[in-house]
Amino acid sequence: MTTKIGIIGSGNVGSAIQRGLTKAGFESRVSTEDNVSQIADGADVIVLAVPYLAIDDVVKKLGSTINGKIVIDATNALTQTMQLALGHTTSGAEELQKKIPKAKVVKAFNTVFAQHMDSGTLNGQTLTAFAASDDEAARNKVLQILRSMGFDAVHAGPLQNARYLEALGYLNIQLGYVLGNGAMTGFKYVR
Ligand SMILES: NC(=O)c1ccc[n+]([C@@H]2O[C@H](COP(=O)([O-])OP(=O)(O)OC[C@H]3O[C@@H](n4cnc5c(N)ncnc54)[C@H](OP(=O)(O)O)[C@@H]3O)[C@@H](O)[C@H]2O)c1
């Protein structure tokens, strides 16, 4: 049976992930602001591709539709002034897991610019995408999804490591947009 993926948010990230998933043969639907729970209800895996500051509202809209399901947190935990909102002692993903304890949160996608999320590649090179979660089966499922989309998928351990993935996502933004390297850039973990 095909995995049905519900993407919350239809912006840069949500639309790119949907293109990548479609190419990889997954069935996916993207939400508007008004049909969040409907999209999550019909899905096996849910991707949160909304601004970090909208998370509480989105969690409210999701309600119990995510219970028992994998929730991929693609957000970067940024304040309104684009500073890292949390870090070192917790992360957006860990705080999200506390808000939705019946879901299996996996941190992924946040270290990649949206421009490359539909292919997992840049200039002919495969980009790395990390997945961190406390649920091994959920992490493995997301690693498989990332691989199908074209990424070099890397097991990044427990959800606590989202602290470092969110910092890496922030570094990506600094390198790309503050230090002028642009978005045609990305990380590759050589091993
Ligand atoms: N852009 C990147 O390269 C990149 C890379 C890695 C991670 N991220 C992270 O991914 C997330 C999405 O980024 P983005 O660039 O795709 O942002 P975006 O283009 O602004 O898209 C955000 C989406 O979230 C929806 N949304 C906002 N508030 C909502 C709410 N309360 N309920 C339901 N939907 C809501 C928006 O709907 P409306 O348009 O109707 O407001 C829009 O579809 C952010 O957390 C960002 O930090 C971004």
The ligand as a Gaussian input file, in Angstrom:
#p B3LYP/6-31G(d) Opt

LIG

0 1
 N       12.560000      28.019000       2.602000
 C       13.546000      27.205000       2.888000
 O       14.523000      27.076000       2.118000
 C       13.501000      26.362000       4.143000
 C       14.450000      25.351000       4.301000
 C       14.390000      24.528000       5.422000
 C       13.387000      24.716000       6.359000
 N       12.493000      25.728000       6.190000
 C       11.429000      25.884000       7.192000
 O       10.246000      25.326000       6.636000
 C        9.102000      26.059000       7.086000
 C        8.329000      26.587000       5.885000
 O        9.154000      27.468000       5.153000
 P        8.676000      28.070000       3.742000
 O        9.853000      28.736000       3.169000
 O        7.944000      27.028000       2.949000
 O        7.627000      29.161000       4.239000
 P        6.451000      29.828000       3.381000
 O        6.777000      29.805000       1.939000
 O        6.154000      31.106000       4.060000
 O        5.224000      28.808000       3.600000
 C        4.624000      28.639000       4.853000
 C        3.299000      27.889000       4.660000
 O        2.721000      27.704000       5.957000
 C        1.345000      28.079000       5.897000
 N        0.907000      28.534000       7.204000
 C        1.342000      29.610000       7.913000
 N        0.683000      29.707000       9.086000
 C       -0.198000      28.671000       9.098000
 C       -1.172000      28.239000      10.031000
 N       -1.353000      28.882000      11.205000
 N       -1.939000      27.154000       9.725000
 C       -1.744000      26.480000       8.565000
 N       -0.821000      26.836000       7.632000
 C       -0.060000      27.920000       7.901000
 C        1.330000      29.214000       4.879000
 O        0.026000      29.393000       4.408000
 P       -0.398000      30.858000       3.801000
 O        0.455000      31.059000       2.609000
 O       -1.844000      30.688000       3.524000
 O       -0.090000      31.841000       4.897000
 C        2.270000      28.651000       3.816000
 O        1.603000      27.754000       2.974000
 C        9.639000      27.158000       8.013000
 O        9.571000      26.705000       9.337000
 C       11.092000      27.307000       7.575000
 O       11.925000      27.770000       8.627000
 C       12.522000      26.550000       5.116000

